[in-house]
Amino acid sequence: MQFKTVQTNGYKISEVDHFLRKLNKWQADGKTKTASTKLQRITFSLTIKKGYDPKEVDDYLDSFLSQKTPSQKSVSNPRMELNYSTGQVLTATPTITSQRLRELSPPVVEEIGYEKAEVDNFLNLIADTLQIFEESTDEEIQKIKADQYDPNSETPKLLSADQIRWVLFTVNDSDGYDILAIDAAVNRLSDALEYHWRKSE
């Protein structure tokens, strides 16, 4: 499988290639349960040099989780869990929930980083949107979505995937949240919100 490469914030090529070789061997040996477990737990390092496009790799691995196997029910919309760490950020395992997002603390660096207050406020807004999707029925979500652009409506506003994907944070040159970790987290959070928006269509 050939993935598009990016100049920065990509998955480490050697790690992805090594995992895919192992994945192919598990499948060839009929070890579908092992392959599924490893897929749900895998993480890759992010590199400041050229690496594989994280979205392409994630989508490719998610496609394996969507396939039916004799010992596994089909997962039609695999979702992700958010896991911060410097250099390693996200896996394609169970759901990013509002509660989980509120509990996590992004990694802090004593160098150039994102302004912590801005990131915290934005992550809280994402958690608020996730919570609305989690706690509302499909009918309620439809009404909320219909009222989004009514200036006189008291309906809570929902963040869209694009609003998350294109967010800009102030960079602090003394300390702040790890830039690579937050950028990767924002990408996956935008995917999670896009899933909720599409699910409720």
DRENMAR-770749 format. One line per field, with one value per residue: residue number from 1; residue in one letter; x negated, y negated, z negated of N, C-alpha, C in turn. Coordinates in steps of 0.02 Angstrom, whole numbers, plus 50000, padded with zeros to 5 digits. Layout:
<sites>
mardren NUM,...;
kolgu a,...;
n_X X,...;
n_Y Y,...;
n_Z Z,...;
ca_X X,...;
ca_Y Y,...;
ca_Z Z,...;
c_X X,...;
c_Y Y,...;
c_Z Z,...;
</sites>
This chain:
<sites>
mardren 1,2,3,4,5,6,7,8,9,10,11,12,13,14,15,16,17,18,19,20,21,22,23,24,25,26,27,28,29,30,31,32,33,34,35,36,37,38,39,40,41,42,43,44,45,46,47,48,49,50,51,52,53,54,55,56,57,58,59,60,61,62,63,64,65,66,67,68,69,70,71,72,73,74,75,76,77,78,79,80,81,82,83,84,85,86,87,88,89,90,91,92,93,94,95,96,97,98,99,100,101,102,103,104,105,106,107,108,109,110,111,112,113,114,115,116,117,118,119,120,121,122,123,124,125,126,127,128,129,130,131,132,133,134,135,136,137,138,139,140,141,142,143,144,145,146,147,148,149,150,151,152,153,154,155,156,157,158,159,160,161,162,163,164,165,166,167,168,169,170,171,172,173,174,175,176,177,178,179,180,181,182,183,184,185,186,187,188,189,190,191,192,193,194,195,196,197,198,199,200,201;
kolgu m,q,f,k,t,v,q,t,n,g,y,k,i,s,e,v,d,h,f,l,r,k,l,n,k,w,q,a,d,g,k,t,k,t,a,s,t,k,l,q,r,i,t,f,s,l,t,i,k,k,g,y,d,p,k,e,v,d,d,y,l,d,s,f,l,s,q,k,t,p,s,q,k,s,v,s,n,p,r,m,e,l,n,y,s,t,g,q,v,l,t,a,t,p,t,i,t,s,q,r,l,r,e,l,s,p,p,v,v,e,e,i,g,y,e,k,a,e,v,d,n,f,l,n,l,i,a,d,t,l,q,i,f,e,e,s,t,d,e,e,i,q,k,i,k,a,d,q,y,d,p,n,s,e,t,p,k,l,l,s,a,d,q,i,r,w,v,l,f,t,v,n,d,s,d,g,y,d,i,l,a,i,d,a,a,v,n,r,l,s,d,a,l,e,y,h,w,r,k,s,e;
n_X 49957,49966,49941,49983,49857,49810,49731,49708,49764,49807,49840,49715,49623,49554,49610,49745,49735,49676,49776,49881,49827,49826,49963,50012,49956,50020,50150,50133,50102,50221,50250,50358,50416,50306,50254,50359,50359,50231,50242,50332,50257,50143,50019,49932,49775,49759,49674,49554,49498,49512,49656,49784,49948,50055,50198,50227,50166,50235,50368,50351,50317,50432,50520,50494,50546,50677,50713,50801,50767,50750,50749,50785,50898,50962,50896,50970,50946,50808,50740,50638,50515,50451,50286,50164,49990,49818,49763,49828,49994,50133,50252,50345,50458,50598,50726,50709,50761,50858,50836,50716,50631,50634,50566,50435,50266,50172,50000,49872,49744,49581,49545,49566,49738,49917,50033,50095,50220,50302,50309,50366,50493,50546,50547,50641,50755,50768,50793,50916,50996,50985,51048,51181,51217,51205,51302,51424,51573,51596,51695,51697,51570,51582,51668,51589,51483,51552,51583,51463,51420,51505,51518,51596,51623,51617,51554,51418,51255,51169,51007,50927,50843,50750,50730,50657,50548,50480,50437,50342,50208,50131,49955,49841,49683,49612,49669,49796,49933,49889,49854,49859,49931,50055,50097,50112,50211,50316,50344,50397,50504,50583,50619,50696,50804,50855,50901,51009,51093,51123,51183,51302,51372;
n_Y 50060,49894,49740,49566,49444,49324,49170,49137,49180,49309,49489,49600,49677,49802,49867,49882,49961,50076,50120,50147,50253,50351,50357,50406,50533,50590,50595,50680,50796,50824,50768,50681,50626,50585,50490,50396,50353,50296,50194,50110,50059,50000,49873,49737,49653,49477,49377,49245,49237,49295,49398,49526,49480,49451,49461,49537,49659,49691,49702,49810,49914,49911,49964,50099,50133,50120,50229,50384,50525,50701,50709,50587,50453,50343,50178,50040,49904,49867,49788,49668,49664,49540,49503,49426,49402,49360,49356,49477,49503,49542,49677,49800,49846,49879,49754,49574,49484,49354,49346,49415,49332,49217,49262,49287,49226,49119,49137,49039,48926,48857,48754,48687,48680,48710,48587,48618,48586,48550,48669,48755,48694,48711,48851,48879,48825,48914,49031,48996,48994,49129,49187,49145,49214,49343,49351,49321,49363,49431,49358,49241,49194,49164,49054,48964,48946,48888,48765,48698,48586,48485,48330,48289,48399,48500,48616,48726,48700,48796,48857,48876,49000,48938,48815,48857,48920,48815,48729,48601,48574,48468,48454,48485,48433,48480,48579,48706,48802,48954,48940,49032,49138,49077,49034,49156,49213,49123,49148,49280,49260,49180,49273,49357,49273,49253,49380,49388,49286,49336,49456,49415,49369;
n_Z 50000,50048,49975,49970,49941,49815,49773,49641,49474,49500,49501,49441,49564,49566,49455,49489,49607,49553,49465,49556,49629,49530,49505,49627,49623,49511,49560,49670,49602,49546,49425,49371,49257,49182,49271,49271,49136,49125,49220,49157,49056,49103,49117,49194,49212,49228,49345,49368,49487,49658,49680,49679,49732,49601,49603,49717,49684,49565,49614,49700,49611,49532,49624,49620,49496,49524,49595,49604,49505,49466,49327,49281,49269,49393,49399,49435,49430,49374,49232,49141,49009,48905,48865,48785,48805,48808,48969,48998,49034,49072,49083,49176,49101,48985,48943,48950,48820,48742,48605,48591,48664,48585,48475,48512,48518,48613,48671,48597,48645,48615,48704,48869,48890,48899,48840,48684,48620,48728,48802,48706,48689,48817,48831,48734,48794,48901,48829,48774,48890,48929,48819,48835,48952,48901,48801,48857,48948,49116,49178,49102,49130,49266,49260,49187,49277,49383,49328,49317,49389,49360,49298,49191,49119,48972,48970,48935,49006,49126,49155,49312,49414,49499,49435,49327,49387,49451,49352,49269,49159,49036,49029,48903,48849,48741,48656,48667,48740,48819,48987,49098,49043,49013,49140,49208,49127,49149,49283,49277,49192,49271,49367,49286,49254,49381,49409,49317,49368,49496,49463,49409,49515;
ca_X 50000,49928,49975,49957,49813,49814,49664,49703,49823,49827,49822,49649,49631,49530,49657,49806,49718,49665,49841,49919,49799,49851,50035,50021,49938,50075,50207,50116,50102,50288,50254,50400,50427,50244,50250,50408,50335,50173,50267,50366,50210,50082,50004,49871,49741,49761,49606,49549,49474,49562,49687,49847,50006,50092,50267,50229,50150,50291,50424,50335,50322,50502,50555,50488,50592,50745,50726,50828,50727,50789,50753,50795,50953,50941,50899,50984,50917,50759,50725,50570,50503,50399,50235,50108,49922,49772,49741,49878,50055,50200,50263,50411,50498,50664,50751,50692,50820,50849,50806,50645,50595,50626,50520,50367,50225,50122,49932,49843,49673,49548,49516,49621,49799,49981,50060,50135,50289,50340,50321,50414,50560,50570,50563,50705,50808,50776,50825,50986,51030,50989,51098,51247,51229,51211,51360,51485,51599,51587,51745,51674,51511,51606,51695,51532,51448,51594,51584,51395,51408,51558,51487,51641,51634,51579,51525,51345,51219,51126,50948,50922,50777,50705,50712,50605,50490,50443,50425,50275,50193,50073,49894,49804,49614,49578,49698,49864,49949,49850,49887,49872,49984,50119,50116,50137,50274,50367,50364,50439,50566,50624,50647,50748,50863,50883,50938,51073,51135,51147,51227,51368,51403;
ca_Y 50000,49832,49684,49500,49420,49254,49146,49135,49207,49373,49550,49625,49725,49869,49898,49902,50017,50135,50145,50175,50319,50397,50364,50452,50601,50615,50611,50739,50853,50833,50742,50621,50596,50550,50431,50347,50326,50253,50135,50066,50032,49974,49801,49723,49591,49421,49354,49177,49245,49324,49458,49543,49440,49487,49475,49593,49720,49706,49725,49876,49961,49915,50007,50168,50142,50120,50291,50439,50585,50752,50701,50516,50420,50286,50112,49999,49838,49868,49722,49664,49641,49489,49519,49381,49413,49325,49397,49528,49469,49569,49744,49809,49887,49853,49686,49512,49459,49288,49355,49434,49272,49171,49291,49289,49166,49118,49132,48972,48923,48796,48724,48660,48720,48674,48554,48669,48564,48553,48740,48781,48668,48742,48922,48879,48815,48978,49077,48976,49018,49202,49205,49135,49272,49404,49351,49303,49412,49411,49306,49180,49170,49133,48988,48922,48930,48842,48699,48673,48521,48438,48287,48280,48463,48513,48683,48725,48702,48854,48849,48921,49030,48889,48766,48888,48935,48755,48685,48574,48556,48425,48490,48455,48454,48502,48643,48714,48871,48983,48922,49091,49177,49042,49035,49223,49222,49083,49184,49337,49234,49158,49335,49381,49230,49266,49442,49373,49247,49381,49507,49386,49344;
ca_Z 50000,50053,49944,49984,49889,49796,49754,49568,49439,49530,49465,49458,49619,49548,49407,49526,49651,49511,49440,49611,49644,49478,49516,49684,49601,49468,49602,49710,49557,49520,49356,49377,49191,49165,49314,49247,49072,49138,49255,49109,49007,49134,49122,49232,49194,49275,49359,49393,49555,49703,49656,49711,49715,49548,49620,49764,49646,49519,49653,49726,49555,49514,49671,49596,49440,49550,49629,49563,49499,49433,49254,49265,49302,49433,49368,49494,49422,49320,49205,49115,48941,48904,48816,48794,48780,48853,49025,49014,49014,49078,49108,49205,49056,48970,48956,48915,48787,48711,48538,48601,48686,48528,48425,48538,48513,48666,48646,48592,48661,48593,48765,48910,48886,48905,48780,48649,48608,48791,48818,48657,48705,48879,48817,48697,48844,48937,48782,48769,48950,48924,48768,48864,48996,48860,48756,48893,48996,49186,49193,49069,49167,49327,49243,49168,49338,49422,49295,49309,49421,49340,49246,49134,49086,48912,48978,48930,49069,49134,49196,49370,49423,49529,49384,49286,49429,49471,49295,49260,49090,49024,49011,48847,48860,48679,48638,48692,48758,48874,49050,49137,49010,49021,49211,49224,49092,49183,49344,49260,49164,49328,49396,49241,49262,49448,49401,49285,49414,49549,49433,49394,49577;
c_X 49956,49969,49943,49911,49824,49746,49654,49767,49850,49810,49754,49654,49611,49578,49719,49791,49709,49731,49881,49893,49824,49926,50049,50006,49993,50135,50194,50118,50171,50297,50294,50411,50366,50239,50298,50385,50278,50194,50297,50318,50151,50078,49940,49841,49752,49691,49607,49521,49530,49589,49751,49902,50048,50163,50272,50215,50207,50351,50413,50342,50394,50541,50550,50536,50664,50763,50753,50777,50768,50798,50768,50854,50927,50948,50908,50955,50868,50744,50660,50569,50445,50350,50174,50043,49876,49749,49789,49945,50117,50202,50334,50452,50556,50673,50717,50757,50806,50816,50732,50604,50584,50575,50447,50331,50172,50051,49906,49769,49644,49510,49574,49681,49861,50003,50110,50208,50331,50358,50373,50485,50588,50588,50628,50764,50822,50812,50899,51026,51038,51044,51169,51264,51242,51277,51427,51508,51587,51634,51724,51614,51532,51632,51638,51494,51487,51593,51515,51386,51463,51530,51530,51653,51590,51548,51449,51311,51171,51066,50951,50852,50728,50684,50656,50541,50448,50431,50352,50265,50133,50013,49856,49731,49577,49604,49769,49878,49909,49886,49905,49930,50052,50142,50145,50204,50331,50391,50411,50505,50612,50656,50704,50811,50896,50924,51007,51120,51164,51197,51297,51402,51463;
c_Y 49938,49775,49619,49480,49346,49233,49141,49161,49270,49431,49574,49684,49795,49905,49923,49963,50081,50164,50177,50243,50371,50410,50413,50524,50631,50635,50674,50803,50866,50808,50677,50587,50557,50485,50377,50313,50277,50189,50085,50032,49995,49898,49793,49657,49539,49394,49282,49178,49277,49389,49471,49498,49478,49505,49534,49659,49740,49734,49796,49928,49967,49961,50081,50182,50146,50187,50343,50496,50636,50740,50630,50488,50360,50221,50062,49929,49839,49797,49725,49644,49592,49504,49476,49413,49380,49373,49451,49503,49511,49640,49750,49858,49848,49776,49630,49486,49391,49295,49372,49373,49224,49197,49288,49222,49168,49111,49060,48976,48857,48765,48695,48707,48678,48646,48601,48649,48569,48625,48770,48759,48702,48815,48928,48869,48879,49028,49061,49001,49094,49223,49197,49194,49335,49408,49337,49360,49387,49354,49239,49150,49136,49063,48940,48900,48879,48771,48667,48602,48470,48394,48278,48345,48469,48583,48679,48733,48762,48836,48898,48949,48979,48835,48793,48896,48873,48706,48662,48554,48510,48468,48451,48479,48477,48569,48646,48787,48892,48974,48984,49131,49144,49044,49103,49236,49184,49119,49242,49315,49209,49218,49361,49340,49242,49331,49429,49335,49292,49432,49479,49359,49387;
c_Z 50000,50024,49967,49927,49877,49770,49679,49538,49471,49486,49488,49507,49599,49501,49444,49570,49611,49487,49497,49632,49593,49488,49573,49665,49557,49510,49644,49667,49527,49449,49355,49310,49169,49206,49290,49183,49083,49174,49207,49062,49038,49130,49161,49210,49249,49284,49384,49465,49597,49675,49695,49687,49663,49567,49668,49728,49601,49557,49679,49670,49531,49560,49652,49540,49464,49583,49581,49563,49462,49358,49233,49303,49340,49393,49425,49490,49364,49297,49167,49042,48943,48849,48828,48768,48830,48907,49045,48988,49016,49104,49134,49165,49030,48969,48917,48885,48756,48642,48544,48620,48629,48477,48447,48531,48567,48636,48650,48608,48636,48651,48805,48908,48894,48838,48746,48640,48671,48809,48771,48673,48767,48869,48778,48744,48884,48893,48775,48830,48948,48875,48795,48910,48956,48824,48792,48938,49067,49204,49163,49107,49232,49315,49225,49231,49380,49394,49290,49335,49408,49284,49185,49095,49024,48913,48972,48997,49070,49177,49255,49374,49451,49479,49339,49326,49443,49413,49292,49188,49087,49002,48957,48852,48797,48654,48666,48706,48819,48940,49092,49109,49021,49093,49231,49190,49126,49246,49329,49229,49219,49362,49353,49248,49330,49446,49371,49331,49468,49523,49423,49456,49597;
</sites>
